[in-house]
Amino acid sequence: MSVQGFVSMLQDHKEGICNFAKYDRLTSSIIEAGNVSIGLALLRFVES
């Protein structure tokens, strides 16, 4: 990737990069952990 390509990519994703920094690296990991917990609870319910 050339420097121009890298700069272009940063410009294209500027809003997402700024939002990532602004919201203290908020990710969907908490939601995914909840989904896993729900899935495990359902599995235990079905198995019992």
CORBEL-V277274 format. One record per pair of residues at least 6 apart in sequence whose C-alpha atoms are under 6 Angstrom apart, sorted by the first residue. I is the first residue (numbers start at 1). J is the second residue. Records with the same first field share a line. If there is no record, write none. Layout:
BEGIN
I->J / J
END
This chain:
BEGIN
none
END
